[in-house]
Every structure is written in C-alpha cells, then in structure tokens.
C-alpha cells in the first residue's frame, strides 16, 4: 500500500459511496405492492406441461396404490395395513413426481431444448449497459479459498472485456477475530494482485444478524441503488466471466425477470464421498434440472448462490419477516432462498433456471459427517417453511417448492416408519391367527390373500423408477463426445455409475436414520445453530467416526435380527437397509478418504476434471499461491507489526458508539476492563474470549489498548477515512 507508512494513501477506500435502497419487511398475511403484471419471458404451454407432470405423477401413484392394496389384501384391512398403505402412497408419490420430471428433462435435452432467456453459448458475447455487483458472503471461511476464487473470476471477467461492468464485494460476517484480520490482509493483497482498486470492496458486519440473508439485506440497504443486478456467490463458488456476462445481459433484456438461477457443477472433490457426489451431480444433474426448468417455467426456485437477482425487485419484495414463536420454528428464516424466490414471484417477477448455461461451479461436503452437519441446518430451515406455506398470494408452484423442501426431510422418518411398520405387519401375519369364518352365513371360508409375486413386481417397478432416470442421463452424456470422454467412456462410466449406485444405496439408510433423528430433535425444540461448512478434508479419526455412527450400527443389527426372527425371507428383503446401517462406521470412514485406486483407473471422473476449464485451473493455481504465502499470525500481533494493515483496519472500522443513543456492548465493556488490567499482551489474550477480542478490535480505543500492550501505538485515523 502506497503512502506514508502506517496510513492509507489519500483517497483510499474499502467501499464505494453509499447508495441506500429501502428494503421493507414483507408481510405473509397481506398482498404486496404489485411488480410486473405480465411475464413475457415465460415459455408457452406451461399449463399443459404441469398437467402432464403432476397428472402423470398422480396416475402413476394411483396405479401403484391399487397394486399395493391388492398385495396387502386390503379388502379386510388391519390398522397396520392401512398405515402401511398410506405411507406407501406418500413415499411413492414423491418418487413418481421425480421420475416424471426427469423423463421430461430427458425429452427436453434430447430434442435440443433447455435454453432459456435467449442465452446461447455459441452466440457472440453480448454488450452490457449496466453494473452488476458480485456478492461473496463469508463466515469464518479460509480466506485463501475465497480470494483464489475471486481472483480467478476477476481474471476471467477481464478476459471478456466487460470487467468494468462488475464490482466484487466481500461481505464478511466472520466472528473469529484472527480470521477477520486475515481477511482484511487478503483483501488488500487481492487488490494488489489484480491491480484493481476500484472494483473490489470489503465490508465486515460487527453483528451477523439474520446470518447470510441479513448480510445480503444490509448490502442492499447501503449500496443497492447503484447496482441494477446483484449476483450471489458462495464461499466455494467459481463462475466463468462468459457465464456472468451472458446472465447479466439476459437480466438487462428481460425486464420482467427477477432472478436467474444457474446449475452449478460440483467440482474439486478429493474424498470418495465428494467424488461420488460430483459424478452424480454431473451425470444426472443436467437432466433433472432440465426437467424441473421445463415445467416450472417462470415460477422457478432459488438455491441461494450462483444466481443473479434484480436488486430493486429484491429490495421491494424479498425482505424476510421474523417468524412468530420460539426457535427452532420461530425467529429468523434460515433457508431464506426458497422464501425469497416465492416472495419475488408473488409480486409478479419471473424466476428462471438456466440449466444449460455452462461455467457455474461449486464444491460439496467431503464426507457423510460434513453432509449431516449441513443437513441439520437445512432441515431446520426447511421445516420452518411450514409457517410460510399459508402466506397470502403465493403462486401454487412456489408453494410446491416450499412443500418439497419440507418433504425432502420429512420423507426420511416416513421411510423409517414404513420399514418398521412393515416388520410389525409381517409379525401380525405370522403370529396373529386370522378369522377364516367371519360372523354371518357363509358357504366358504374367507381365506386371506397375500400376493408375494405382486409385491415383488411392485418392488421392481419402484426400483425402476429410481434407476431408469440414471440410465437415461448416462445415455445423454454418451451422445456428446466431450462429455463421454470426460466421464471415462461407455465402459468406465457405466462402472462408475454402478459404484455410485451401490455405495449411495448403502449410505441411504444411514442418511435416513440421521435425518430422522434431526427431524425429531427439531420437533423437540432444539436449535441447530450455524457453523461454517467444512469444504476440504473430511477425514476423521476412527474413534470419532465410531462415536457418531455406533447407534446406526446398533439399530441396523437389531433391525436385521428382528427381521430374521420374523422370517428369513423378510430379512433378505431388508438386507440393503440393514447392511448399510450395520456398516455405517466403516462406510463413513472409508468414503471420507481419497480414492487413489478409483482415480488411477478413471472411475467417478467428470469432464471438468479431465479437461479443467480455465477459470477452475486458475482458481486452483491461485489457491496454492495464497496458501504458500499465508501467514498464521495472531490478529493483534499482526496489526502491531504491519502499519499498512493496521491503518487499513482502522479505516474500515464502523462508526464509534454514540453515547446514550447506541446500546452498550457487554463484550466491549468487559474486554476493555480486562485489557486495562493486563500487563502484557499475552496476559490480555489469555483472559479475553473470542467475542471480547473481536469487540476490542472493532473499537478504536480497544484497538489502541491491545496494540499498546504489544508496544506499538495505534495510528489516528485520517479524516478522509470517516466516510468509509
């Protein structure tokens, strides 16, 4: 940083000039002010498409329910049989909807469809007339990951010649004071690396109210008026400049569109679990997404990142209310994205997914354990949607999005209940003597009719609904040479699909039991909190894995023994479930490791791994550079020994507390007292909590206390910095 040592140069700024935009909180009981009254961007024939998908799902479920009724001899039902049939209908309906939607995606892609909003990768890159803000919310994330991705995005945008139309904002909600100062140093370094001091900005919120949704809303209220569009990224997001320009141009040319969601490709998987997820997402994902886009039309959904949003529409109609009641159902909305999309569509804005747009990437949890941690948070957020479902004025498809979000977790305990009821039903058939001669005149006994052959075919049909979409998606990949070569060719990709299917099938009951426990925990009122996501190594010591999954193993063994005692044939039917649960500990440990053998023989490969896009290749290169240059230094010592960083840190501090107007911060008060009593920095750091240390570093006088203990006097802020 140029200028006098210990002071930023004149005109230096971490943020642009404020451009406030009002963002009122929306009511779930009153209709909002209307937005667009028409949606010219919506594809035609949507009513018929939805009749085909929803009607086909209902008919398929009705047929399966009829067959299940015959298999159970439902003419003389018992209570257990009725419960089993009702559970079967609910669960099969879920499978049927996914199957019909996937078939529509297959037909759409096979016919060359899937494009939306005039976005065509083969067309010349469009010009842009407006500015777009790229928002990167971070929460205690490794800065080298975030900055490497942003540096790659910046370079890719510059290569398009449209980089001046995009500003990058790093929006920090980080609570760890050491990570916060490291973020600031990385922000300064990113500006130096790119040579761009005018389009890269950094802001940290002292209080991370409403988490990510509040982080975005705060930016909208401070700077939103300057940017017609904002594109939300995640800490592991990377997007190509070409894709960014094309969706920004699509937003400009379609004034009725409020949000455009891309289909991120999962990349960067190192563990077996992550590679399995990225293979499944890359092979099956495009067809599934194309089917969803085909019948959702302009009533699409929002997944929280890698999506562009019309800023004024979002500000006017997507301010999230606080739900009534106590946590975990009340309070701030956790799974905000579905709700924001529903509120935008309620106001008339079109929501589109563009599944065929290339150049949007993300990463996945590296292990089953990390997925469970994320799922626990998502489960609570999705169950909160039950309070949003009755909201006035929501489009029926938006309500369906919310309902499917709830169902994605409720189905886990339903499957568990279905299995348990099935075992009790078998016990009932075996040990309860049937009444062959009911009361009343009868020439013949009323023999019970249980049709095992029909039940077997029903099971085969259900499995077909789950597996046929995988085969169809794999077939589509084989039609394109680049994709075919990228997944290893026909033979290796088929073997990859078998490996993924078998392992995913074994892990499914483990996930089912975990999610069932999560649902019960949430219903009992236990809040999940909000922890940063693990994105790299998911390896855990075997003792830790055993502690997490011994209950799954015990349940699987007991369930298998109970099934065997009822009938060896029942135990054979239940074997996929009991085997997965019994092997939960070794499966969780093994899938968290790097699959060196599979990598060597080319299984679970994806095209982006065989021939990495330039932006991903550069992100990996930059990340290695950032990691090699990373400094693992405690925040106060780093500020004390780096005058330029200290001056920038002071310049980025929030305005001081206004006496008698702003509330006292207990962490700051206690922190100042502890720092005043300490004789050395080591003594002060040993006595401060993380929250107290962060409060001191966010306060000018507190910063002077800590830096003074390190033997350096903090520099006074220049007047020009007061506007930052």
C-alpha positions in Angstrom: 0.0 0.0 0.0 1.4 3.3 -1.1 1.5 6.5 1.0 3.0 7.4 4.4 3.9 4.3 6.5 1.0 3.4 8.7 -1.5 5.5 6.8 -3.6 4.7 3.7 -2.9 6.9 0.7 -5.3 9.9 0.2 -8.5 8.7 -1.5 -8.1 5.1 -0.4 -11.4 3.4 0.3 -12.6 -0.1 1.2 -16.2 0.6 0.0 -17.8 2.7 -2.7 -20.0 5.7 -2.0 -23.3 4.7 -0.2 -26.4 4.3 -2.4 -29.2 3.4 0.1 -32.1 1.4 -1.1 -35.1 0.8 1.2 -35.9 -2.9 1.8 -39.2 -3.2 3.8 -40.0 -6.4 5.7 -42.7 -8.3 3.8 -46.0 -9.5 5.4 -47.1 -13.1 5.0 -50.7 -12.0 5.6 -51.1 -9.1 3.2 -50.5 -8.9 -0.5 -47.5 -6.7 -1.5 -47.5 -3.8 -4.0 -47.6 -5.4 -7.5 -44.5 -5.8 -9.6 -44.7 -6.7 -13.3 -48.3 -7.5 -14.4 -47.1 -9.9 -17.2 -44.3 -12.3 -17.8 -43.3 -12.3 -21.4 -40.2 -14.3 -20.6 -42.4 -17.3 -19.5 -42.4 -20.3 -22.0 -45.7 -21.1 -23.6 -47.9 -24.1 -22.8 -47.0 -24.2 -19.1 -50.5 -25.4 -18.1 -50.3 -28.5 -20.2 -46.8 -29.2 -19.1 -47.8 -29.1 -15.5 -50.9 -31.3 -16.2 -48.6 -33.8 -17.8 -46.1 -33.9 -14.9 -48.5 -33.6 -11.9 -51.3 -35.6 -13.5 -48.9 -38.3 -14.6 -47.5 -38.5 -11.1 -51.0 -38.8 -9.6 -52.0 -41.5 -12.1 -48.7 -43.5 -11.6 -49.2 -43.2 -7.8 -52.8 -44.3 -8.0 -51.8 -47.4 -10.1 -49.1 -48.3 -7.6 -51.5 -47.8 -4.6 -54.0 -50.1 -6.3 -51.4 -52.8 -6.7 -50.2 -52.4 -3.2 -53.7 -52.7 -1.9 -54.1 -56.0 -3.8 -50.7 -57.2 -2.5 -51.8 -56.5 1.1 -55.4 -57.9 0.6 -56.8 -54.5 1.7 -60.4 -55.8 1.4 -60.1 -56.9 5.1 -57.6 -54.3 6.3 -55.9 -54.2 9.7 -54.7 -51.0 11.2 -51.1 -51.8 10.3 -52.0 -52.4 6.7 -53.9 -49.1 6.4 -50.8 -47.3 7.9 -48.5 -49.1 5.6 -50.6 -48.3 2.5 -50.9 -44.6 3.4 -47.1 -44.4 3.9 -46.5 -46.2 0.7 -48.8 -43.8 -1.2 -47.0 -40.7 0.2 -43.5 -42.1 -0.5 -44.3 -43.5 -3.9 -45.9 -40.2 -4.9 -42.6 -38.5 -4.1 -40.7 -41.0 -6.3 -43.3 -40.7 -9.1 -43.0 -36.9 -9.3 -39.2 -37.1 -9.6 -39.5 -39.8 -12.2 -41.9 -38.0 -14.5 -40.0 -34.7 -14.1 -36.8 -36.5 -15.1 -38.4 -38.0 -18.1 -39.5 -34.5 -19.2 -35.9 -33.4 -18.8 -34.7 -36.3 -20.9 -37.1 -35.4 -23.7 -36.2 -31.7 -23.5 -32.5 -32.3 -23.8 -32.8 -35.0 -26.4 -34.8 -32.5 -28.5 -32.1 -29.9 -28.1 -34.1 -27.8 -25.7 -33.2 -26.5 -22.3 -32.2 -23.0 -23.4 -33.9 -20.1 -21.7 -34.0 -16.3 -22.0 -32.1 -16.3 -25.3 -28.9 -17.4 -23.6 -26.8 -19.2 -26.2 -23.1 -20.0 -25.6 -22.5 -20.2 -29.3 -23.7 -16.6 -29.9 -21.3 -13.6 -29.7 -20.7 -12.3 -26.2 -23.3 -9.5 -25.6 -22.5 -6.0 -24.6 -23.6 -4.7 -21.2 -25.2 -1.4 -20.3 -25.5 -1.6 -16.5 -23.4 -2.6 -13.5 -23.7 -5.9 -11.6 -22.4 -6.5 -8.0 -20.8 -9.8 -7.3 -21.5 -10.5 -3.6 -19.4 -13.0 -1.7 -20.8 -13.5 1.8 -18.2 -15.2 4.1 -18.5 -16.6 7.6 -15.2 -17.8 9.2 -14.0 -19.2 5.9 -10.4 -19.8 4.9 -9.5 -16.5 3.1 -7.2 -18.3 0.7 -10.1 -20.2 -0.8 -12.3 -17.2 -1.1 -9.6 -14.9 -2.6 -8.4 -17.5 -5.0 -11.9 -18.0 -6.4 -12.5 -14.2 -6.6 -9.1 -13.7 -8.3 -10.0 -16.4 -10.9 -13.4 -14.8 -11.5 -11.8 -11.3 -11.8 -9.3 -12.6 -14.4 -12.0 -14.4 -16.4 -14.2 -11.3 -16.4 -11.2 -9.1 -17.5 -10.7 -11.5 -20.4 -14.2 -10.9 -21.7 -13.6 -7.1 -21.9 -16.6 -6.4 -19.7 -14.9 -6.5 -16.4 -15.7 -2.8 -15.7 -19.4 -3.7 -15.5 -18.8 -5.8 -12.4 -17.9 -4.9 -8.8 -16.8 -7.5 -6.3 -17.9 -7.2 -2.7 -16.5 -9.4 0.1 -19.3 -9.3 2.7 -17.8 -10.7 5.9 -19.9 -12.0 8.8 -16.8 -13.5 10.4 -16.8 -13.7 14.2 -13.3 -15.1 14.7 -11.0 -12.0 15.2 -7.9 -13.7 13.9 -9.8 -14.8 10.7 -11.2 -11.3 10.4 -7.8 -9.6 10.3 -6.5 -12.3 7.9 -9.5 -11.5 5.6 -8.6 -7.8 5.7 -5.0 -8.6 4.7 -6.2 -10.9 2.0 -8.5 -8.2 0.7 -5.6 -5.8 0.4 -3.5 -8.4 -1.2 -6.2 -9.2 -3.7 -6.3 -5.6 -4.8 -2.6 -5.7 -5.3 -2.6 -9.0 -7.2 -5.3 -7.9 -9.6 -4.2 -4.2 -9.8 -7.8 -3.3 -9.4 -8.5 -0.9 -6.5 -11.8 0.4 -8.0 -13.9 -2.7 -8.4 -13.0 -4.9 -5.3 -14.5 -4.0 -1.9 -14.6 -5.4 1.6 -17.1 -4.9 4.5 -17.4 -6.7 7.8 -20.5 -6.6 10.0 -19.9 -6.4 13.7 -23.1 -8.3 14.4 -24.1 -11.1 12.0 -27.9 -10.5 12.4 -30.1 -12.9 10.4 -26.9 -14.6 9.1 -26.5 -14.8 5.3 -29.9 -13.3 4.5 -29.2 -10.3 6.8 -25.7 -10.0 5.3 -27.2 -9.6 1.8 -30.0 -7.3 3.0 -27.6 -5.0 4.8 -25.6 -4.6 1.5 -28.8 -3.9 -0.4 -29.8 -1.2 2.1 -26.4 0.5 1.9 -25.4 0.1 -1.8 -28.2 -1.4 -3.7 -29.4 1.7 -5.5 -26.1 1.8 -7.6 -26.5 -1.7 -9.0 -29.5 -2.9 -11.1 -28.4 -6.5 -10.6 -26.5 -8.5 -7.9 -25.1 -11.9 -8.3 -24.8 -14.0 -5.1 -21.8 -16.3 -4.7 -20.9 -18.8 -2.0 -17.5 -19.3 -0.4 -16.8 -22.2 -2.8 -18.4 -20.7 -5.9 -16.4 -20.0 -9.1 -18.0 -18.7 -12.3 -16.6 -18.0 -15.7 -16.7 -14.5 -17.0 -18.5 -15.6 -20.1 -21.4 -17.0 -18.0 -21.5 -13.9 -15.8 -21.8 -11.6 -18.8 -24.5 -13.7 -20.5 -26.8 -13.9 -17.5 -26.3 -10.2 -16.8 -27.2 -9.4 -20.4 -30.3 -11.7 -20.1 -31.4 -9.8 -17.0 -31.0 -6.5 -18.9 -33.0 -7.7 -21.9 -35.9 -9.2 -19.9 -37.4 -6.6 -17.6 -40.0 -9.0 -16.2 -37.3 -11.3 -14.7 -36.4 -11.0 -11.1 -34.0 -13.9 -10.7 -32.0 -16.3 -12.9 -30.6 -19.4 -11.2 -27.7 -21.3 -12.9 -27.0 -25.0 -12.4 -23.6 -25.2 -10.5 -21.4 -28.2 -11.4 -19.9 -29.8 -8.4 -16.1 -29.9 -8.8 -12.9 -30.3 -6.7 -13.9 -33.4 -4.9 -10.9 -35.2 -3.3 -12.6 -37.8 -1.0 -14.5 -40.7 -2.3 -17.8 -39.2 -0.9 -17.2 -35.9 -2.7 -16.2 -37.5 -5.9 -19.3 -39.7 -5.8 -21.4 -36.6 -5.3 -19.8 -34.7 -8.1 -20.1 -37.7 -10.5 -23.8 -38.0 -9.7 -24.4 -34.2 -10.0 -22.5 -34.0 -13.3 -24.1 -37.0 -14.9 -27.7 -37.0 -13.6 -28.0 -33.3 -12.6 -28.4 -31.7 -16.0 -31.3 -33.9 -17.0 -33.0 -33.5 -13.6 -32.6 -29.7 -13.8 -33.8 -29.6 -17.4 -36.9 -31.4 -16.4 -37.6 -29.0 -13.5 -37.0 -26.0 -15.7 -39.3 -27.4 -18.4 -42.4 -27.5 -16.2 -41.5 -24.8 -13.6 -41.2 -22.2 -16.4 -41.2 -18.6 -14.9 -42.0 -20.0 -11.5 -38.6 -21.4 -10.8 -36.7 -21.6 -7.5 -33.6 -20.1 -5.9 -30.8 -22.1 -4.4 -29.0 -19.3 -2.5 -25.9 -18.8 -4.7 -24.6 -18.7 -8.3 -27.8 -16.8 -9.2 -28.3 -13.2 -10.5 -31.1 -11.1 -8.9 -32.7 -7.8 -9.9 -31.8 -5.6 -7.0 -34.8 -3.3 -6.8 -37.2 -6.2 -7.1 -35.4 -8.0 -4.3 -35.4 -4.9 -2.1 -39.0 -4.1 -2.7 -40.5 -7.6 -2.3 -38.0 -10.0 -0.6 -37.5 -8.5 2.9 -37.8 -11.5 5.1 -40.2 -11.4 8.1 -39.3 -12.8 11.5 -41.5 -15.9 12.1 -43.6 -16.0 15.3 -42.7 -18.3 18.1 -39.5 -19.6 19.6 -36.7 -21.4 17.9 -36.3 -23.7 16.1 -39.5 -22.9 14.2 -39.7 -19.2 15.1 -37.2 -16.4 14.6 -35.2 -15.6 11.5 -35.7 -17.7 8.4 -32.7 -20.0 7.9 -33.5 -21.4 4.5 -34.1 -18.0 3.1 -33.6 -18.7 -0.6 -36.8 -20.6 -1.3 -38.8 -18.0 0.6 -37.2 -15.1 -1.3 -38.0 -16.7 -4.6 -41.6 -17.2 -3.5 -41.9 -13.6 -2.4 -40.5 -12.3 -5.7 -42.9 -14.5 -7.7 -45.8 -13.4 -5.5 -45.1 -9.8 -6.6 -45.1 -10.8 -10.3 -41.4 -11.2 -11.0 -40.4 -14.2 -13.2 -37.9 -16.7 -11.7 -36.0 -18.8 -14.2 -33.5 -21.6 -14.1 -31.0 -21.9 -17.0 -29.7 -25.5 -16.7 -27.8 -25.5 -20.0 -25.6 -22.5 -19.2 -22.0 -23.6 -18.7 -19.5 -22.0 -16.4 -21.0 -22.2 -12.9 -19.2 -24.3 -10.3 -19.3 -25.1 -6.6 -17.9 -27.7 -4.2 -19.6 -30.3 -2.0 -19.1 -31.6 1.6 -16.2 -34.0 1.7 -17.8 -36.6 3.9 -21.0 -38.1 5.1 -20.4 -36.4 8.5 -20.0 -33.0 7.0 -23.1 -33.5 4.9 -25.0 -34.4 8.0 -23.9 -31.2 9.7 -25.1 -29.1 6.7 -28.3 -31.2 6.5 -29.1 -30.5 10.2 -29.1 -26.8 9.5 -31.0 -27.1 6.2 -33.5 -29.4 7.9 -34.4 -26.8 10.5 -34.7 -24.1 7.8 -36.9 -26.2 5.6 -39.2 -27.2 8.4 -39.6 -23.5 9.1 -41.3 -23.2 5.7 -44.4 -24.8 7.2 -45.1 -21.3 8.6 -44.6 -19.7 5.2 -46.8 -22.2 3.2 -50.1 -20.4 4.2 -48.7 -17.0 3.1 -51.2 -15.0 1.2 -50.8 -14.7 -2.6 -48.0 -17.3 -3.2 -48.1 -18.9 -6.6 -49.1 -22.6 -6.4 -45.7 -23.7 -7.8 -44.0 -21.6 -5.2 -46.0 -23.4 -2.5 -44.9 -26.7 -4.2 -41.3 -25.6 -3.8 -41.7 -24.9 -0.1 -43.6 -28.2 0.3 -40.9 -30.2 -1.5 -38.3 -28.5 0.7 -40.1 -29.7 3.8 -40.7 -33.2 2.2 -37.1 -33.7 1.4 -36.5 -34.2 5.1 -39.9 -35.4 6.3 -39.6 -38.4 3.9 -36.7 -39.7 6.0 -38.8 -40.5 9.1 -41.6 -41.7 6.8 -39.3 -44.2 5.2 -38.1 -45.3 8.6 -41.7 -45.7 9.8 -42.6 -47.6 6.7 -39.8 -50.1 7.3 -40.8 -50.5 11.0 -44.5 -50.9 10.2 -43.6 -53.4 7.5 -41.8 -55.6 10.1 -44.8 -55.3 12.5 -47.1 -56.2 9.6 -45.1 -59.3 8.9 -45.3 -60.2 12.6 -49.0 -59.7 12.5 -49.4 -62.1 9.6 -47.2 -64.7 11.2 -48.4 -64.7 14.8 -52.0 -63.5 14.8 -54.5 -66.2 13.9 -56.8 -65.0 11.1 -60.6 -65.4 11.3 -61.3 -67.6 8.3 -65.0 -67.9 9.2 -66.4 -64.4 10.0 -69.8 -63.9 11.6 -72.8 -64.5 9.4 -73.8 -67.1 6.9 -71.0 -68.2 4.5 -70.6 -71.3 2.3 -66.9 -71.0 2.1 -64.1 -69.8 4.4 -62.7 -66.3 3.8 -59.1 -67.1 3.1 -56.6 -64.3 3.4 -54.9 -63.4 0.1 -51.4 -62.1 0.3 -49.8 -61.8 -3.1 -45.9 -62.1 -2.8 -45.5 -62.1 -6.6 -47.4 -58.8 -7.0 -45.4 -57.3 -4.1 -42.1 -58.4 -5.8 -43.2 -56.8 -9.1 -44.2 -53.6 -7.2 -40.8 -53.5 -5.6 -39.1 -54.0 -9.1 -41.2 -51.2 -10.5 -40.3 -48.9 -7.7 -36.6 -49.6 -8.2 -37.1 -49.0 -11.9 -38.5 -45.5 -11.2 -35.3 -44.8 -9.2 -32.8 -46.3 -11.6 -34.1 -45.6 -15.1 -33.5 -41.8 -14.9 -29.9 -42.6 -14.1 -29.6 -44.7 -17.2 -31.3 -42.1 -19.3 -29.0 -39.3 -18.0 -25.9 -41.6 -18.6 -27.2 -42.2 -22.2 -27.4 -38.4 -22.8 -23.8 -38.0 -21.7 -22.7 -40.6 -24.1 -24.2 -38.7 -27.0 -21.7 -35.9 -26.6 -18.1 -36.8 -27.3 -16.6 -34.3 -24.8 -18.8 -35.5 -22.0 -18.4 -39.1 -23.0 -14.6 -38.9 -22.9 -14.7 -36.8 -19.7 -16.6 -39.5 -17.7 -14.3 -42.2 -18.9 -16.1 -43.6 -22.0 -19.0 -46.0 -22.1 -17.4 -48.9 -20.1 -15.7 -47.0 -17.3 -18.6 -44.5 -16.9 -21.0 -47.4 -16.6 -18.8 -49.0 -13.9 -18.7 -45.6 -12.2 -22.5 -45.5 -12.2 -22.6 -48.9 -10.7 -20.2 -47.9 -7.9 -22.1 -44.7 -7.2 -25.4 -46.5 -7.2 -24.3 -49.3 -4.8 -22.5 -47.0 -2.4 -25.2 -44.4 -2.4 -27.7 -47.2 -1.8 -25.7 -48.4 1.3 -25.4 -44.8 2.6 -29.1 -44.0 2.0 -30.3 -45.8 5.2 -27.6 -44.1 7.2 -28.7 -40.7 6.0 -32.3 -41.8 6.6 -31.7 -42.5 10.2 -29.6 -39.3 10.7 -32.3 -37.1 9.1 -35.0 -38.8 11.1 -33.1 -38.0 14.3 -32.7 -34.4 13.1 -36.4 -34.0 12.4 -37.3 -35.4 15.9 -34.6 -33.2 17.5 -36.0 -30.1 15.8 -39.6 -31.0 16.7 -38.5 -31.2 20.3 -37.3 -27.6 20.0 -33.5 -28.0 19.7 -31.9 -25.3 17.6 -29.1 -26.3 15.2 -27.1 -23.1 15.4 -24.9 -22.1 12.4 -21.5 -23.5 11.9 -19.1 -22.8 9.0 -19.1 -25.6 6.4 -16.1 -28.0 6.1 -15.1 -27.9 2.4 -11.7 -29.7 2.3 -10.6 -32.8 4.1 -13.5 -34.7 5.7 -11.3 -37.3 7.3 -11.9 -38.1 11.0 -10.2 -40.4 13.4 -11.9 -43.8 13.6 -12.8 -43.1 17.3 -14.7 -40.0 16.3 -16.5 -41.8 13.4 -17.5 -44.6 15.8 -18.8 -42.1 18.3 -21.0 -40.6 15.6 -22.3 -43.8 14.0 -22.4 -46.6 16.6 -26.1 -46.0 17.1 -26.7 -46.6 13.4 -24.8 -49.8 13.5 -26.7 -51.0 16.6 -30.0 -50.1 15.1 -29.1 -51.9 11.9 -28.1 -55.1 13.7 -31.2 -55.1 15.9 -33.4 -54.4 12.9 -31.7 -57.3 11.0 -32.1 -59.7 13.9 -35.8 -58.8 14.3 -36.4 -59.3 10.6 -34.7 -62.7 10.7 -36.8 -63.8 13.7 -39.9 -62.9 11.8 -38.9 -64.6 8.6 -35.6 -65.3 6.7 -37.3 -64.0 3.6 -38.1 -60.7 5.3 -34.5 -60.4 6.4 -33.4 -60.9 2.8 -35.7 -58.2 1.6 -34.4 -55.8 4.3 -30.8 -56.7 3.7 -29.9 -53.5 1.7 -31.2 -51.4 4.7 -29.7 -53.5 7.5 -26.4 -53.9 5.7 -25.9 -50.2 5.1 -26.7 -49.4 8.8 -24.6 -52.2 10.1 -21.6 -50.9 8.1 -22.2 -47.3 8.9 -18.9 -46.8 10.8 -16.6 -48.3 8.1 -18.6 -46.7 5.3 -18.4 -43.2 6.9 -14.7 -43.6 7.5 -13.9 -45.1 4.1 -15.8 -42.7 1.9 -14.2 -39.7 3.7 -10.8 -40.9 2.3 -9.2 -40.1 -1.0 -9.9 -43.0 -3.5 -6.5 -43.3 -5.0 -7.3 -46.6 -6.8 -10.5 -45.4 -8.4 -8.7 -42.2 -9.5 -6.0 -44.3 -11.1 -8.4 -46.4 -13.1 -10.5 -43.5 -14.1 -13.7 -44.1 -12.2 -16.0 -41.4 -10.9 -14.4 -39.0 -13.4 -16.1 -35.8 -14.7 -15.3 -33.7 -17.8 -14.2 -30.8 -15.7 -11.6 -33.0 -14.1 -10.3 -34.4 -17.3 -10.1 -31.0 -19.0 -10.4 -28.3 -16.4 -12.0 -25.0 -17.6 -9.5 -22.2 -17.4 -11.3 -20.4 -14.5 -11.1 -23.6 -12.4 -7.5 -24.2 -13.3 -6.6 -20.7 -12.4 -8.5 -20.9 -9.1 -6.5 -24.0 -8.1 -3.2 -22.3 -9.1 -4.1 -19.1 -7.2 -5.2 -21.1 -4.2 -1.8 -22.8 -4.0 -0.1 -19.4 -4.2 -2.3 -18.0 -1.5 -1.7 -21.0 0.8 2.0 -20.8 0.2 2.0 -17.1 1.2 -0.5 -17.4 4.1 0.6 -16.1 7.5 -0.7 -17.8 10.6 -0.3 -14.9 12.9 -2.5 -13.8 15.8 -4.5 -10.7 14.9 -3.1 -8.2 17.4 0.5 -9.0 16.7 -0.2 -8.9 13.0 -1.7 -5.5 13.3 1.1 -4.3 15.6 3.8 -5.3 13.2 2.1 -4.3 9.9 1.4 -0.5 9.9 -0.3 -0.6 6.5 -2.7 -3.3 7.6 -3.3 -1.5 10.8 -4.1 1.7 9.1 -6.5 -0.1 6.7 -8.1 -1.9 9.6 -8.7 1.4 11.4 -10.1 2.9 8.3 -12.6 0.1 7.9 -13.9 0.2 11.5 -17.6 1.0 11.9 -18.5 4.4 13.3 -17.9 4.8 17.1 -20.8 4.2 19.5 -22.9 7.3 20.1 -23.3 7.9 23.9 -26.9 7.5 25.2 -28.1 6.6 21.7 -26.5 3.2 20.9 -26.7 0.3 23.3 -23.6 -0.8 25.3 -21.8 -3.8 24.0 -21.1 -6.0 27.1 -18.2 -7.8 25.3 -16.6 -4.4 24.7 -17.1 -3.2 28.3 -15.6 -6.4 29.8 -12.9 -6.6 27.2 -11.7 -3.1 27.9 -11.6 -3.9 31.6 -9.6 -7.0 31.1 -7.2 -5.2 28.7 -6.7 -2.4 31.2 -5.8 -4.8 34.0 -3.4 -6.8 31.8 0.3 -6.0 32.0 1.3 -7.9 28.8 -0.4 -8.8 25.5 -0.1 -12.5 26.4 -1.9 -11.9 29.6 -4.7 -10.0 27.9 -5.1 -12.5 25.1 -5.3 -15.4 27.6 -8.1 -13.7 29.5 -10.2 -12.5 26.6 -13.0 -14.5 25.0 -13.2 -14.6 21.2 -16.2 -12.2 21.3 -14.4 -9.8 23.6 -11.3 -9.8 21.5 -13.4 -9.1 18.4 -15.2 -6.3 20.1 -11.9 -4.6 21.1 -10.5 -4.9 17.6 -13.7 -3.3 16.3 -13.3 -0.3 18.6 -10.7 2.4 18.2 -9.9 2.7 21.9 -10.0 -1.0 22.4 -7.6 -1.4 19.4 -5.3 1.2 21.0 -5.3 -0.8 24.2 -4.3 -4.1 22.6 -1.8 -2.6 20.2 -0.3 -0.6 23.1 0.2 -3.8 25.0 2.2 -5.1 22.0 4.4 -2.0 22.3 3.0 -0.1 19.3 0.8 3.0 19.4 -2.2 2.8 17.1 -2.2 5.5 14.3 -5.0 8.0 14.4 -7.5 7.7 11.5 -7.3 10.3 8.8 -10.4 12.5 8.2 -10.8 11.1 4.7 -11.5 7.6 6.2 -14.5 8.8 8.1 -16.7 8.3 5.0 -15.7 4.6 4.6 
